[in-house]
Amino acid sequence: MAAGRSRLETLRTMLRRTDRQAAARLRERAAAFAALGDQTRLALVVKLSDRKAHSISKLTRGSRLTRQAITKHLRVLEGVGMVRRAREGRESLFEFNPRPVIGLKEYIDLVSGEWDQALGRLKQLVER
């Protein structure tokens, strides 16, 4: 009987751990969606997606925003892992990291598939 309890407790622990991991992934995705919800940050991601390192002065060029404002937005993107910063001399260079965006795409694909299935079931019910 004790062995049965320990297996059950092990299973419960595994499920709680899985739930915590799933909750952590959802928090990460929510933060990434929030970061992309700002038009300035979205524009920065577009500029950085050319796979080149950019200085703040280069990212500020053609914008009405100050260097400080661009830096603030880059820190938000860096906080969710979409941007990496590297030092080159006195200058900070920023590069795009696509991994969080790939995670968002996978999530959107999953939700889209669920909706497709739900709509398919609805269609079958309606057509009966």
C-alpha positions in Angstrom: 0.0 0.0 0.0 2.8 2.4 0.8 4.4 1.7 -2.6 1.0 2.5 -4.2 0.9 5.8 -2.4 4.5 6.7 -3.4 3.8 6.0 -7.0 0.6 8.2 -6.8 2.6 11.0 -5.1 5.3 10.7 -7.8 2.6 11.0 -10.5 1.1 14.0 -8.7 4.5 15.7 -8.4 5.2 15.1 -12.1 1.8 16.6 -13.0 2.4 19.7 -10.8 5.8 20.1 -12.3 4.3 19.8 -15.8 1.7 22.4 -14.9 4.3 24.7 -13.6 6.4 24.3 -16.7 3.3 24.9 -18.9 2.4 28.0 -16.8 5.9 29.3 -17.2 5.7 28.9 -21.0 2.4 30.7 -21.1 3.9 33.6 -19.0 6.9 33.8 -21.4 4.5 33.8 -24.5 2.3 36.5 -22.9 5.3 38.7 -22.2 6.5 38.2 -25.8 3.1 39.1 -27.2 2.9 42.1 -24.9 6.4 43.3 -26.2 5.2 43.0 -29.8 2.0 44.8 -28.9 3.8 48.2 -29.1 4.2 49.5 -32.7 7.7 51.0 -31.9 9.0 47.6 -30.7 7.3 45.8 -33.6 9.1 48.2 -36.0 12.4 47.6 -34.2 12.0 43.8 -34.6 11.4 44.4 -38.3 14.6 46.5 -38.6 16.6 43.9 -36.6 15.2 40.9 -38.5 17.8 41.4 -41.3 20.2 39.3 -39.1 22.7 42.1 -38.8 23.9 43.9 -35.6 22.6 47.4 -35.3 23.8 50.3 -33.2 21.3 52.5 -31.4 22.2 55.4 -33.6 21.4 53.3 -36.7 18.1 52.2 -35.2 17.2 55.8 -34.3 17.9 57.0 -37.9 14.7 57.9 -39.7 12.7 57.9 -36.4 11.3 60.8 -34.4 12.3 58.9 -31.2 15.3 59.7 -29.1 18.2 57.3 -28.4 16.9 57.0 -24.9 13.4 56.0 -26.1 14.8 53.4 -28.5 17.0 52.1 -25.7 14.0 51.7 -23.5 12.1 49.7 -26.1 15.2 47.6 -26.8 15.4 46.7 -23.1 11.9 45.4 -23.2 12.7 43.2 -26.3 15.9 42.1 -24.6 13.9 41.2 -21.5 11.7 38.7 -23.4 14.8 37.4 -25.3 14.0 38.8 -28.7 17.1 41.0 -28.8 20.6 40.3 -27.8 23.1 43.0 -26.9 26.8 42.9 -27.6 29.5 45.5 -26.9 31.8 46.6 -29.6 34.2 49.2 -28.1 32.1 51.9 -26.6 29.0 51.0 -28.6 26.2 48.5 -27.9 25.0 46.5 -30.9 21.7 44.8 -31.0 20.7 41.6 -32.8 17.4 39.9 -33.3 16.9 36.5 -31.6 14.1 34.6 -33.5 13.6 31.9 -30.9 10.8 33.7 -28.9 9.0 34.5 -32.1 9.2 30.9 -33.2 7.6 30.0 -29.9 4.8 32.4 -30.6 4.3 31.0 -34.1 4.1 27.5 -32.7 1.5 28.7 -30.1 -0.6 30.4 -32.8 -0.4 27.3 -35.0 -1.7 25.2 -32.1 -4.6 27.5 -31.3 -5.4 27.8 -35.0 -5.5 24.0 -35.3 -7.8 23.8 -32.3 -10.1 26.4 -33.9 -10.0 24.5 -37.3 -11.1 21.3 -35.5 -13.9 23.1 -33.6 -15.2 24.7 -36.7 -15.1 21.3 -38.5 -17.1 19.7 -35.7 -19.6 22.6 -35.9 -19.9 22.2 -39.6 -20.6 18.5 -39.2 -23.4 19.2 -36.7 -25.0 21.9 -38.9 -24.9 19.7 -42.0 -26.7 16.8 -40.4 
